[in-house]
Amino acid sequence: MTASAPTRAERTPLRSMLVGGLVPTLPLLVVVPLLAWAAAGEWAGVSAALGAVISLVVFVLGVVGIRGVLAGPTATTMAGAFAVFVVQMGVLAAVIWSLGQTTWLEVVPLVIAFVLVGLVFQAGLVVGYLRSRSTLDVQLPGSAA
């Protein structure tokens, strides 16, 4: 009797995108606040940490929102994905504005962390999506082999 290989979790594009976004972004949650703290003081570090965490949460929720887009009609997939991205940008802008009204927060480190984490997460999503695609080797009827 032979032992079967352990089953591996199914690699879906959504899962690959989420992992692709999280892996390069998680170290930034530590590095960016530490750099801001070293460059401009403790409140800059706190502000950068807050910006990085909020940005990551908004973008992860956006990936979850993409599930709903993908469950809808195929013809609206690109428009739905763009709508999710626009909502994410609106939420981030509203959060930055509202946090900017406080007296303790330093806006520049917050915004730098927002943008940096957001760009790295989005790049990771693209890489994760590209890695999840599988090639097709199809022989069409009448084509030469």
N, CA, C and O of each residue as an XYZ file, in Angstrom:
580
protein
N       0.850     -1.171      0.000
C       0.000      0.000      0.000
C       0.899      1.239      0.000
O       1.813      1.357      0.816
N       0.635      2.122     -0.893
C       1.462      3.321     -0.994
C       0.746      4.499     -0.353
O      -0.479      4.614     -0.404
N       1.532      5.356      0.241
C       0.958      6.554      0.861
C       0.751      7.613     -0.217
O       1.620      7.842     -1.058
N      -0.382      8.236     -0.176
C      -0.653      9.280     -1.163
C       0.002     10.584     -0.715
O       0.199     10.836      0.473
N       0.319     11.371     -1.680
C       0.957     12.661     -1.398
C      -0.061     13.566     -0.695
O      -1.257     13.507     -0.982
N       0.421     14.396      0.218
C      -0.515     15.292      0.892
C      -1.152     16.247     -0.116
O      -0.502     16.725     -1.045
N      -2.416     16.503      0.090
C      -3.115     17.393     -0.825
C      -2.705     18.833     -0.551
O      -2.541     19.244      0.598
N      -2.550     19.565     -1.598
C      -2.149     20.954     -1.503
C      -3.371     21.825     -1.759
O      -4.224     21.487     -2.580
N      -3.448     22.936     -1.061
C      -4.579     23.825     -1.250
C      -4.640     24.259     -2.709
O      -3.616     24.506     -3.346
N      -5.855     24.345     -3.218
C      -6.040     24.735     -4.608
C      -5.501     26.142     -4.833
O      -5.762     27.048     -4.042
N      -4.765     26.315     -5.893
C      -4.156     27.608     -6.199
C      -5.095     28.366     -7.133
O      -5.063     28.176     -8.349
N      -5.905     29.199     -6.569
C      -6.817     30.016     -7.356
C      -6.153     31.349     -7.651
O      -5.246     31.758     -6.926
N      -6.588     32.037     -8.703
C      -6.015     33.352     -8.988
C      -6.192     34.324     -7.823
O      -5.289     35.111     -7.541
N      -7.324     34.283     -7.151
C      -7.572     35.192     -6.045
C      -6.605     34.924     -4.891
O      -6.070     35.857     -4.292
N      -6.391     33.668     -4.591
C      -5.458     33.309     -3.521
C      -4.030     33.710     -3.897
O      -3.291     34.245     -3.071
N      -3.652     33.449     -5.141
C      -2.312     33.824     -5.592
C      -2.128     35.333     -5.563
O      -1.051     35.821     -5.219
N      -3.167     36.075     -5.921
C      -3.088     37.529     -5.894
C      -2.928     38.033     -4.462
O      -2.119     38.925     -4.204
N      -3.686     37.473     -3.542
C      -3.616     37.903     -2.156
C      -2.236     37.597     -1.563
O      -1.644     38.445     -0.894
N      -1.736     36.406     -1.806
C      -0.406     36.053     -1.315
C       0.654     36.925     -1.991
O       1.586     37.397     -1.340
N       0.506     37.134     -3.298
C       1.444     37.980     -4.024
C       1.466     39.407     -3.516
O       2.502     40.070     -3.577
N       0.335     39.891     -3.014
C       0.290     41.230     -2.458
C       0.802     41.301     -1.029
O       1.452     42.274     -0.648
N       0.515     40.286     -0.246
C       0.890     40.309      1.171
C       2.378     40.052      1.414
O       2.983     40.690      2.275
N       2.958     39.139      0.675
C       4.351     38.747      0.942
C       5.310     39.935      0.842
O       6.105     40.129      1.762
N       5.278     40.735     -0.220
C       6.228     41.854     -0.248
C       5.805     43.032      0.625
O       6.624     43.896      0.938
N       4.537     43.074      1.018
C       4.037     44.229      1.762
C       4.240     44.091      3.264
O       4.483     45.095      3.934
N       4.151     42.905      3.808
C       4.253     42.728      5.254
C       5.558     43.256      5.847
O       5.520     43.859      6.920
N       6.702     43.062      5.208
C       7.925     43.666      5.785
C       7.868     45.190      5.833
O       8.491     45.809      6.696
N       7.123     45.795      4.909
C       7.011     47.258      4.908
C       6.290     47.781      6.149
O       6.497     48.925      6.553
N       5.442     46.944      6.757
C       4.729     47.364      7.961
C       5.689     47.632      9.114
O       5.357     48.357     10.051
N       6.869     47.050      9.041
C       7.890     47.263     10.069
C       8.938     48.267      9.592
O       9.320     49.174     10.331
N       9.397     48.099      8.355
C      10.513     48.900      7.852
C      10.147     50.376      7.696
O      10.906     51.247      8.122
N       9.003     50.664      7.094
C       8.636     52.062      6.841
C       8.466     52.850      8.146
O       9.017     53.946      8.248
N       7.736     52.350      9.145
C       7.661     53.106     10.397
C       9.018     53.289     11.085
O       9.285     54.347     11.653
N       9.867     52.272     11.037
C      11.191     52.407     11.641
C      12.018     53.482     10.940
O      12.704     54.268     11.594
N      11.952     53.514      9.626
C      12.679     54.547      8.886
C      12.117     55.936      9.175
O      12.873     56.896      9.322
N      10.794     56.041      9.256
C      10.175     57.335      9.568
C      10.551     57.773     10.978
O      10.826     58.950     11.213
N      10.563     56.836     11.909
C      10.946     57.141     13.286
C      12.393     57.643     13.339
O      12.693     58.631     14.008
N      13.275     56.952     12.629
C      14.683     57.342     12.624
C      14.891     58.698     11.945
O      15.769     59.464     12.342
N      14.094     58.989     10.933
C      14.291     60.223     10.171
C      13.630     61.430     10.818
O      14.176     62.533     10.769
N      12.443     61.235     11.435
C      11.683     62.414     11.874
C      11.107     62.305     13.282
O      10.400     63.215     13.717
N      11.383     61.229     14.003
C      10.899     61.149     15.374
C       9.791     60.130     15.564
O       9.293     59.515     14.621
N       9.427     59.980     16.847
C       8.484     58.906     17.188
C       7.095     59.105     16.609
O       6.468     58.123     16.211
N       6.579     60.334     16.541
C       5.234     60.533     16.005
C       5.201     60.312     14.500
O       4.168     59.929     13.951
N       6.316     60.549     13.833
C       6.404     60.224     12.413
C       6.341     58.703     12.237
O       5.690     58.216     11.313
N       7.000     57.964     13.102
C       6.940     56.507     13.052
C       5.554     55.973     13.311
O       5.088     55.058     12.633
N       4.888     56.561     14.314
C       3.508     56.148     14.610
C       2.596     56.466     13.429
O       1.752     55.653     13.053
N       2.768     57.644     12.850
C       1.947     58.038     11.706
C       2.182     57.112     10.512
O       1.234     56.715      9.834
N       3.443     56.770     10.260
C       3.758     55.867      9.153
C       3.190     54.471      9.414
O       2.684     53.829      8.494
N       3.269     54.004     10.646
C       2.703     52.693     10.975
C       1.201     52.689     10.754
O       0.653     51.735     10.202
N       0.542     53.742     11.180
C      -0.903     53.845     10.987
C      -1.242     53.869      9.505
O      -2.173     53.193      9.068
N      -0.494     54.641      8.733
C      -0.737     54.706      7.296
C      -0.526     53.375      6.613
O      -1.316     52.985      5.752
N       0.533     52.669      6.986
C       0.827     51.379      6.367
C      -0.250     50.347      6.684
O      -0.684     49.607      5.802
N      -0.676     50.298      7.931
C      -1.682     49.309      8.340
C      -3.031     49.598      7.681
O      -3.685     48.688      7.171
N      -3.443     50.859      7.694
C      -4.739     51.194      7.086
C      -4.717     50.915      5.593
O      -5.687     50.388      5.047
N      -3.628     51.260      4.931
C      -3.512     50.998      3.498
C      -3.605     49.504      3.207
O      -4.319     49.089      2.293
N      -2.892     48.706      3.976
C      -2.926     47.260      3.770
C      -4.329     46.704      3.976
O      -4.791     45.870      3.197
N      -5.002     47.162      5.018
C      -6.366     46.682      5.286
C      -7.298     47.037      4.137
O      -8.091     46.202      3.702
N      -7.210     48.271      3.639
C      -8.092     48.689      2.552
C      -7.820     47.867      1.296
O      -8.759     47.464      0.609
N      -6.559     47.615      0.988
C      -6.256     46.855     -0.223
C      -6.608     45.377     -0.086
O      -7.026     44.756     -1.063
N      -6.449     44.806      1.091
C      -6.874     43.414      1.288
C      -8.396     43.305      1.159
O      -8.904     42.363      0.552
N      -9.115     44.266      1.729
C     -10.568     44.262      1.572
C     -10.966     44.442      0.109
O     -11.997     43.930     -0.327
N     -10.150     45.169     -0.643
C     -10.408     45.312     -2.074
C     -10.280     43.993     -2.810
O     -11.067     43.701     -3.710
N      -9.295     43.196     -2.432
C      -9.149     41.879     -3.057
C     -10.353     41.006     -2.721
O     -10.840     40.254     -3.565
N     -10.819     41.111     -1.503
C     -12.032     40.373     -1.127
C     -13.221     40.873     -1.956
O     -14.081     40.090     -2.361
N     -13.256     42.188     -2.202
C     -14.320     42.754     -3.041
C     -14.260     42.257     -4.471
O     -15.284     42.162     -5.147
N     -13.069     41.942     -4.928
C     -12.917     41.404     -6.288
C     -13.649     40.067     -6.416
O     -14.110     39.714     -7.501
N     -13.755     39.331     -5.321
C     -14.521     38.069     -5.367
C     -15.935     38.314     -5.864
O     -16.455     37.568     -6.694
N     -16.549     39.367     -5.348
C     -17.901     39.705     -5.795
C     -17.939     40.095     -7.257
O     -18.882     39.750     -7.969
N     -16.924     40.809     -7.709
C     -16.854     41.199     -9.118
C     -16.728     39.966     -9.999
O     -17.398     39.861    -11.026
N     -15.873     39.037     -9.599
C     -15.671     37.836    -10.394
C     -16.889     36.917    -10.392
O     -17.061     36.110    -11.306
N     -17.723     37.036     -9.383
C     -18.930     36.215     -9.327
C     -20.023     36.764    -10.237
O     -20.997     36.070    -10.533
N     -19.864     38.003    -10.678
C     -20.868     38.640    -11.538
C     -20.674     38.287    -12.994
O     -19.904     37.390    -13.337
N     -21.387     39.008    -13.849
C     -21.273     38.760    -15.298
C     -19.855     39.034    -15.807
O     -19.199     39.980    -15.371
N     -19.403     38.209    -16.715
C     -18.044     38.332    -17.243
C     -17.831     39.658    -17.963
O     -16.733     40.212    -17.922
N     -18.851     40.168    -18.614
C     -18.714     41.404    -19.384
C     -18.393     42.613    -18.504
O     -17.876     43.612    -19.004
N     -18.683     42.544    -17.227
C     -18.462     43.689    -16.344
C     -17.251     43.520    -15.426
O     -17.060     44.310    -14.501
N     -16.440     42.505    -15.676
C     -15.329     42.217    -14.772
C     -14.328     43.371    -14.698
O     -13.967     43.795    -13.601
N     -13.882     43.877    -15.824
C     -12.881     44.951    -15.806
C     -13.459     46.228    -15.208
O     -12.793     46.906    -14.426
N     -14.684     46.554    -15.568
C     -15.308     47.751    -15.002
C     -15.518     47.586    -13.502
O     -15.346     48.545    -12.749
N     -15.883     46.402    -13.060
C     -16.065     46.141    -11.635
C     -14.764     46.224    -10.867
O     -14.726     46.762     -9.761
N     -13.694     45.693    -11.446
C     -12.383     45.771    -10.795
C     -11.931     47.225    -10.688
O     -11.364     47.630     -9.674
N     -12.181     48.000    -11.729
C     -11.820     49.418    -11.679
C     -12.658     50.139    -10.626
O     -12.148     51.008     -9.919
N     -13.933     49.788    -10.517
C     -14.792     50.409     -9.506
C     -14.288     50.092     -8.097
O     -14.290     50.964     -7.228
N     -13.860     48.858     -7.867
C     -13.300     48.504     -6.560
C     -12.070     49.348     -6.274
O     -11.901     49.833     -5.155
N     -11.213     49.531     -7.262
C     -10.002     50.335     -7.081
C     -10.357     51.796     -6.787
O      -9.737     52.421     -5.927
N     -11.341     52.338     -7.488
C     -11.760     53.731     -7.251
C     -12.316     53.881     -5.837
O     -12.034     54.873     -5.165
N     -13.095     52.915     -5.384
C     -13.617     52.962     -4.015
C     -12.464     52.908     -3.012
O     -12.474     53.628     -2.014
N     -11.483     52.064     -3.274
C     -10.316     51.992     -2.391
C      -9.614     53.344     -2.313
O      -9.268     53.802     -1.224
N      -9.406     53.975     -3.442
C      -8.734     55.283     -3.452
C      -9.566     56.326     -2.715
O      -9.018     57.169     -2.004
N     -10.881     56.275     -2.879
C     -11.760     57.207     -2.167
C     -11.700     57.009     -0.661
O     -11.652     57.977      0.098
N     -11.703     55.758     -0.235
C     -11.618     55.465      1.201
C     -10.275     55.939      1.750
O     -10.221     56.548      2.818
N      -9.201     55.663      1.028
C      -7.884     56.098      1.486
C      -7.795     57.624      1.554
O      -7.224     58.166      2.501
N      -8.351     58.320      0.564
C      -8.331     59.788      0.584
C      -9.134     60.323      1.765
O      -8.706     61.269      2.426
N     -10.288     59.729      2.033
C     -11.112     60.173      3.158
C     -10.408     59.922      4.492
O     -10.476     60.749      5.401
N      -9.740     58.792      4.600
C      -9.021     58.481      5.835
C      -7.850     59.441      6.029
O      -7.622     59.935      7.134
N      -7.116     59.702      4.961
C      -5.992     60.634      5.060
C      -6.496     62.020      5.468
O      -5.912     62.669      6.336
N      -7.570     62.461      4.842
C      -8.109     63.780      5.174
C      -8.566     63.838      6.627
O      -8.244     64.788      7.341
N      -9.315     62.826      7.070
C      -9.829     62.853      8.442
C      -8.707     62.737      9.475
O      -8.752     63.391     10.517
N      -7.706     61.912      9.190
C      -6.582     61.811     10.115
C      -5.730     63.086     10.096
O      -5.098     63.435     11.093
N      -5.722     63.769      8.957
C      -4.984     65.017      8.855
C      -5.564     66.131      9.719
O      -4.900     67.141      9.951
N      -6.794     65.960     10.198
C      -7.439     66.956     11.047
C      -6.996     66.845     12.500
O      -7.307     67.719     13.309
N      -6.287     65.797     12.834
C      -5.815     65.621     14.204
C      -4.567     66.453     14.443
O      -3.916     66.890     13.494
N      -4.239     66.669     15.694
C      -3.066     67.494     16.013
C      -1.796     66.658     16.195
O      -0.694     67.177     16.013
N      -1.924     65.402     16.542
C      -0.751     64.588     16.834
C      -0.159     63.914     15.608
O       1.005     63.514     15.621
N      -0.946     63.784     14.551
C      -0.533     63.021     13.383
C       0.353     63.854     12.463
O       0.108     65.043     12.255
N       1.375     63.221     11.920
C       2.205     63.841     10.895
C       1.783     63.276      9.540
O       1.923     62.082      9.274
N       1.265     64.162      8.695
C       0.628     63.733      7.456
C       1.632     63.181      6.440
O       1.331     62.199      5.762
N       2.790     63.775      6.322
C       3.744     63.341      5.292
C       4.169     61.878      5.478
O       4.107     61.121      4.509
N       4.596     61.441      6.668
C       4.935     60.014      6.811
C       3.726     59.103      6.593
O       3.864     58.000      6.065
N       2.548     59.564      6.999
C       1.328     58.782      6.793
C       1.087     58.566      5.307
O       0.826     57.444      4.873
N       1.173     59.636      4.530
C       0.910     59.540      3.097
C       1.991     58.718      2.393
O       1.688     57.919      1.507
N       3.227     58.912      2.780
C       4.309     58.122      2.171
C       4.081     56.634      2.426
O       4.253     55.815      1.523
N       3.699     56.288      3.637
C       3.433     54.876      3.956
C       2.224     54.360      3.172
O       2.248     53.244      2.653
N       1.157     55.182      3.087
C      -0.014     54.804      2.293
C       0.400     54.467      0.868
O       0.081     53.393      0.357
N       1.109     55.387      0.231
C       1.458     55.227     -1.179
C       2.409     54.059     -1.376
O       2.212     53.251     -2.284
N       3.428     53.956     -0.550
C       4.409     52.894     -0.700
C       3.771     51.512     -0.528
O       3.980     50.618     -1.348
N       3.006     51.348      0.529
C       2.342     50.059      0.761
C       1.344     49.767     -0.352
O       1.249     48.631     -0.816
N       0.609     50.769     -0.777
C      -0.368     50.570     -1.850
C       0.275     50.157     -3.157
O      -0.215     49.246     -3.825
N       1.365     50.812     -3.535
C       2.039     50.467     -4.791
C       2.646     49.070     -4.737
O       2.531     48.302     -5.692
N       3.288     48.744     -3.628
C       3.891     47.410     -3.509
C       2.809     46.341     -3.501
O       2.980     45.287     -4.112
N       1.696     46.598     -2.816
C       0.613     45.622     -2.782
C       0.035     45.418     -4.180
O      -0.201     44.283     -4.595
N      -0.194     46.511     -4.903
C      -0.754     46.396     -6.256
C       0.202     45.653     -7.190
O      -0.236     44.830     -7.993
N       1.502     45.936     -7.092
C       2.475     45.214     -7.911
C       2.469     43.726     -7.560
O       2.566     42.872     -8.440
N       2.355     43.430     -6.274
C       2.278     42.034     -5.850
C       1.033     41.335     -6.362
O       1.067     40.145     -6.675
N      -0.069     42.073     -6.449
C      -1.294     41.494     -7.013
C      -1.079     41.082     -8.464
O      -1.493     39.999     -8.878
N      -0.437     41.941     -9.225
C      -0.181     41.632    -10.632
C       0.721     40.406    -10.750
O       0.445     39.505    -11.543
N       1.789     40.369     -9.971
C       2.695     39.222    -10.007
C       1.959     37.947     -9.586
O       2.128     36.900    -10.210
N       1.149     38.032     -8.537
C       0.376     36.870     -8.094
C      -0.597     36.392     -9.152
O      -0.769     35.188     -9.342
N      -1.235     37.323     -9.844
C      -2.167     36.949    -10.907
C      -1.420     36.277    -12.051
O      -1.859     35.245    -12.560
N      -0.299     36.854    -12.456
C       0.458     36.270    -13.565
C       0.976     34.877    -13.215
O       1.047     34.007    -14.084
N       1.334     34.660    -11.961
C       1.806     33.328    -11.549
C       0.677     32.305    -11.493
O       0.928     31.104    -11.587
N      -0.541     32.758    -11.343
C      -1.658     31.821    -11.211
C      -2.170     31.333    -12.556
O      -2.904     30.347    -12.632
N      -1.787     32.013    -13.592
C      -2.273     31.626    -14.917
C      -1.579     30.352    -15.371
O      -0.390     30.154    -15.119
N      -2.325     29.500    -16.036
C      -1.733     28.270    -16.562
C      -1.781     28.326    -18.084
O      -2.709     28.879    -18.674
N      -0.769     27.745    -18.701
C      -0.712     27.747    -20.155
C      -1.605     26.651    -20.705
O      -1.782     25.599    -20.091
N      -2.148     26.915    -21.842
C      -2.982     25.937    -22.525
C      -2.246     25.436    -23.740
O      -1.670     26.215    -24.499
N      -2.266     24.146    -23.920
C      -1.681     23.532    -25.110
C      -2.821     22.850    -25.835
O      -3.192     21.715    -25.533
N      -3.361     23.568    -26.793
C      -4.570     23.081    -27.466
C      -4.260     22.838    -28.937
O      -3.649     23.679    -29.596
N      -4.675     21.713    -29.437
C      -4.601     21.414    -30.856
C      -5.979     21.624    -31.449
O      -6.922     20.901    -31.126
N      -6.092     22.616    -32.319
C      -7.363     22.881    -32.975
C      -7.547     21.949    -34.156
O      -6.572     21.565    -34.802
N      -8.793     21.579    -34.446
C      -9.041     20.704    -35.599
C      -8.547     21.378    -36.871
O      -8.807     22.560    -37.099
N      -7.830     20.619    -37.698
C      -7.351     21.138    -38.965
C      -6.020     21.847    -38.887
O      -5.475     22.234    -39.921
N      -5.472     22.031    -37.681
C      -4.171     22.692    -37.577
C      -3.079     21.639    -37.657
O      -3.261     20.487    -37.264
N      -1.941     22.071    -38.177
C      -0.809     21.142    -38.326
C      -0.176     20.902    -36.963
O      -0.079     21.810    -36.137
N       0.248     19.673    -36.744
C       0.842     19.317    -35.448
C       2.262     19.700    -35.333
O       2.884     19.460    -34.298
